[in-house]
Amino acid sequence: MSGRRVCAIVVTWHPDADMLQRLVNAVVPQVAHLVVVDNGGTRLAAREGVTLLPQPVNAGLAAGFNTGIAFARAGGFDTVLLLDQDSEPKPGMVQSLIHVLDEGSAEAPIAAVGPVFQDAREKHVAPFVRFGFPLNQKITAEHGAPVPCDFLISSGSLIPLAVLDTVGEMDTTLFIDNVDLEWSCRARAAGYVLLGVPGARMGHHLGDGRSSVMGLGRVVVHGPTRLYYIMRNRVLLYRMPHVPRTWVAQDLLRLPVKFLIFALLVGPRWRNMRAMLKGLADGIHGRTAACPPG
């Protein structure tokens, strides 16, 4: 039996009340404590083992995770489980992650382990990712051994605090998008391995919706504000020394495709285009933090 004391961290921003309650009900029995870092609009009934931390302003996802990490340190926990407000851990997920983390890896120390996740709007589970050129390698694994990968989404990631001491916490300048990608790259550059755990399962909503695009099938839809961050932060990542050049090279091919899809094929096209152009400009000029209004 593992002796780990896991503190789950959920960062919220005007969450769907029913979805958040399902998350709370699912994760509380699996961890020692749950802290909900509320960036705005969260209503949660008092419950043993759950702490709600209202924030004075919405400082973003990365800052929210860091607030939760500080709470975990002060509370004497040794491991954190990061979660988005629209995720739902399946029974046994945390124990499956702990088992792999405690087993260790012959390749290198483990920075984080993460589950297989599936969006209810999709037919198949999301794959684990290894960077490649011209395309990333996507590995679908629902059973079997842990999968070494180059990137884990933040939601569902189980991370020892000792690793955060070495690698550092989440980059608050990114605010929301690609926070997990940047941290994954930083951990890999520091000599750690990331492992996807096929036996651990999680439900997770990715994007605002889906849209059918001729010749491309169904694409994940994001609103204009999120598109701003997607475009700005990918440009910021291009200049970070710990981000692999392989990822930069393949993403440079993806960028114009994504831009054209949301500027020409997925509405609101004009607002999307303006947001993406603003994001690209701010990324080129190195501007960070929250999305400017307008």
C-alpha positions in Angstrom: 0.0 0.0 0.0 1.5 3.4 -1.0 2.2 5.9 1.7 1.6 8.8 -0.6 -0.6 11.7 0.6 -2.3 13.0 -2.5 -3.9 16.4 -2.7 -6.1 16.9 -5.8 -6.2 20.4 -7.2 -9.1 21.7 -9.3 -9.0 25.2 -10.9 -12.4 26.6 -11.7 -13.9 29.4 -13.7 -17.7 29.7 -13.8 -18.0 25.8 -13.9 -21.1 23.8 -14.8 -22.4 23.0 -11.3 -23.5 19.4 -12.1 -20.2 18.6 -13.9 -18.2 20.0 -11.0 -20.2 18.0 -8.5 -19.6 14.8 -10.4 -15.8 15.6 -10.4 -15.9 16.2 -6.6 -17.8 13.0 -6.0 -15.4 11.0 -8.2 -12.1 12.3 -6.8 -12.8 12.8 -3.0 -12.8 9.0 -2.3 -9.5 8.6 -4.2 -7.3 11.2 -2.5 -6.4 12.5 0.9 -7.8 16.0 0.2 -9.2 18.2 -2.6 -8.6 21.9 -2.9 -10.8 23.9 -5.4 -9.1 27.1 -6.5 -11.9 29.3 -7.6 -11.0 32.0 -10.2 -14.7 33.0 -10.3 -18.3 31.9 -10.2 -17.9 28.6 -8.2 -20.6 27.5 -5.8 -19.7 24.4 -3.7 -21.4 23.0 -0.7 -19.2 22.5 2.4 -17.9 18.9 2.5 -15.3 17.1 4.6 -12.0 16.7 2.8 -12.7 19.6 0.4 -11.3 23.2 0.7 -12.6 26.0 -1.5 -10.1 28.8 -2.1 -11.8 31.9 -3.8 -9.3 34.1 -5.7 -9.6 37.9 -5.8 -9.0 37.9 -9.6 -8.8 35.4 -12.4 -5.1 35.0 -12.6 -5.3 32.0 -15.0 -5.0 28.2 -14.9 -1.2 28.1 -14.2 -1.5 30.5 -11.3 -4.4 28.5 -10.0 -2.5 25.3 -10.0 0.4 27.0 -8.3 -1.9 28.3 -5.6 -3.1 24.7 -5.1 0.4 23.4 -5.0 1.3 25.9 -2.3 -1.8 24.7 -0.3 -0.5 21.1 -0.7 2.9 22.0 0.6 1.6 23.8 3.6 -0.7 20.9 4.4 2.1 18.3 4.4 1.0 16.5 1.2 3.7 14.9 -0.9 2.0 14.5 -4.3 -0.6 16.6 -6.3 -3.2 15.5 -8.8 -4.0 18.3 -11.2 -7.6 18.4 -12.6 -9.6 20.7 -14.9 -13.2 21.5 -13.9 -14.6 19.5 -16.7 -12.8 16.2 -15.9 -14.1 13.1 -14.1 -11.7 10.5 -12.8 -13.0 7.0 -13.1 -12.9 4.6 -10.1 -9.4 3.5 -9.3 -7.7 6.1 -11.5 -5.6 7.6 -8.8 -4.5 4.2 -7.4 -3.5 3.1 -10.9 -1.4 6.2 -11.3 0.2 5.9 -7.8 1.1 2.2 -8.6 3.1 3.2 -11.7 4.7 6.2 -10.0 5.8 4.1 -7.1 7.2 1.4 -9.4 9.5 3.9 -11.0 11.1 3.7 -14.4 14.3 2.1 -15.6 14.7 4.9 -18.2 14.8 7.9 -15.9 13.1 9.4 -12.8 9.4 9.9 -13.3 8.1 13.5 -13.4 4.5 12.7 -13.8 2.0 10.0 -14.8 -1.3 10.6 -16.5 -4.4 8.6 -17.4 -6.1 7.7 -20.7 -8.9 10.2 -21.2 -12.0 10.2 -23.4 -14.3 13.0 -24.4 -17.9 11.8 -24.2 -18.4 13.5 -27.6 -15.8 11.3 -29.2 -15.9 7.6 -30.2 -12.4 6.8 -29.2 -10.0 7.6 -26.3 -7.3 10.3 -26.8 -3.8 9.0 -27.6 -0.6 9.6 -25.8 1.8 11.8 -27.8 5.5 11.6 -28.8 6.8 14.5 -30.8 7.8 13.9 -34.4 8.2 15.5 -37.8 6.3 16.2 -39.9 3.6 14.7 -37.6 3.5 13.7 -33.9 3.3 10.0 -33.1 0.0 9.2 -31.4 -0.2 6.0 -29.4 -3.6 4.7 -28.4 -3.3 2.3 -25.4 -6.2 1.2 -23.2 -4.3 -1.8 -21.8 -0.8 -2.9 -21.1 2.4 -1.3 -19.9 2.9 2.4 -19.2 3.7 4.5 -22.3 6.7 6.9 -22.3 5.5 10.1 -23.9 6.6 13.7 -24.5 3.5 15.4 -23.2 0.7 14.9 -20.7 -2.3 17.1 -20.4 -2.4 18.8 -17.0 -5.7 17.3 -16.1 -5.2 13.9 -14.5 -1.4 14.4 -14.0 -0.1 13.0 -10.8 3.1 14.9 -9.8 5.4 14.5 -6.7 6.1 17.8 -5.0 9.8 16.8 -5.0 9.7 16.9 -8.8 8.1 20.4 -8.7 11.0 21.4 -6.4 13.4 20.5 -9.2 11.5 21.3 -12.4 9.6 24.3 -11.1 5.9 25.0 -11.0 3.5 26.1 -13.8 4.5 29.1 -16.0 2.0 31.8 -15.1 2.9 34.0 -18.1 1.1 31.5 -20.3 -2.1 32.1 -18.4 -4.0 29.0 -19.7 -3.1 27.4 -23.0 -0.1 25.1 -23.4 0.7 25.4 -19.7 0.9 21.6 -19.6 3.0 21.3 -22.8 5.6 23.8 -21.5 5.9 22.0 -18.2 6.1 18.6 -19.9 9.0 19.9 -22.1 10.7 21.5 -19.0 10.5 18.2 -17.1 11.9 16.2 -20.1 14.7 18.7 -20.5 15.6 18.2 -16.8 16.1 14.5 -17.4 12.7 13.1 -16.3 10.3 10.8 -18.1 6.5 11.2 -18.5 4.4 8.1 -18.5 0.9 7.5 -19.7 -1.0 4.8 -17.8 -3.4 2.8 -19.9 -5.1 1.3 -16.8 -6.0 4.7 -15.4 -9.1 6.2 -17.0 -10.7 9.7 -17.0 -13.5 11.5 -18.7 -12.6 14.9 -20.0 -14.2 17.6 -22.1 -11.8 19.0 -24.7 -12.8 22.3 -26.3 -16.1 24.1 -26.4 -17.6 21.8 -29.0 -17.2 20.1 -32.4 -17.7 21.3 -36.0 -17.7 19.3 -39.2 -15.3 20.7 -41.7 -15.4 19.4 -45.3 -12.3 17.3 -46.0 -11.1 17.4 -42.3 -14.0 15.7 -40.5 -14.9 16.9 -37.0 -12.6 19.5 -35.5 -12.4 20.7 -31.9 -13.9 24.2 -31.6 -12.5 27.0 -29.3 -13.9 30.5 -28.8 -12.0 33.6 -29.9 -10.5 34.2 -26.5 -9.1 30.7 -26.3 -7.8 31.0 -29.9 -5.9 34.1 -28.8 -4.0 32.1 -26.2 -3.5 29.1 -28.5 -1.8 31.3 -31.2 0.1 33.6 -28.8 1.4 30.8 -26.5 2.6 28.6 -29.4 4.8 31.5 -30.6 6.1 32.1 -27.1 7.0 28.4 -26.9 8.9 28.5 -30.1 11.6 30.6 -28.4 11.9 28.6 -25.2 15.2 26.6 -25.2 13.7 23.5 -23.4 11.0 23.1 -26.1 12.2 20.5 -28.6 12.9 21.8 -32.1 11.1 18.8 -33.5 7.8 20.1 -31.9 8.5 23.6 -33.1 9.1 22.4 -36.7 5.9 20.3 -36.9 3.8 23.0 -35.1 5.0 25.6 -37.7 3.3 23.4 -40.3 0.1 23.1 -38.1 -0.2 26.8 -37.4 -1.4 28.1 -40.9 -3.8 25.1 -41.1 -5.4 25.9 -37.8 -5.5 29.6 -38.7 -7.3 29.0 -41.9 -9.8 26.6 -40.4 -10.9 29.1 -37.7 -10.6 32.2 -39.9 -12.5 30.7 -42.9 -14.5 27.6 -42.0 -15.5 27.8 -38.3 -17.5 30.8 -36.9 -17.5 33.4 -35.6 -14.9 33.8 -38.4 -14.2 37.5 -38.2 -13.8 37.4 -34.3 -11.7 34.3 -34.6 -9.4 35.9 -37.1 -9.0 39.1 -35.1 -8.2 37.1 -31.9 -5.7 34.9 -33.7 -3.9 37.8 -35.4 -3.7 39.6 -32.0 -2.4 36.4 -30.4 0.3 36.0 -33.1 1.3 39.6 -32.8 1.6 39.5 -29.0 3.5 36.2 -29.2 6.0 37.7 -31.6 6.5 40.7 -29.3 6.8 38.5 -26.2 3.7 39.8 -24.5 2.3 37.5 -21.8 -0.3 37.2 -19.0 -4.1 37.8 -19.5 -5.8 38.3 -22.8 -6.4 42.1 -23.4 -10.0 43.1 -23.8 -11.5 43.8 -27.3 
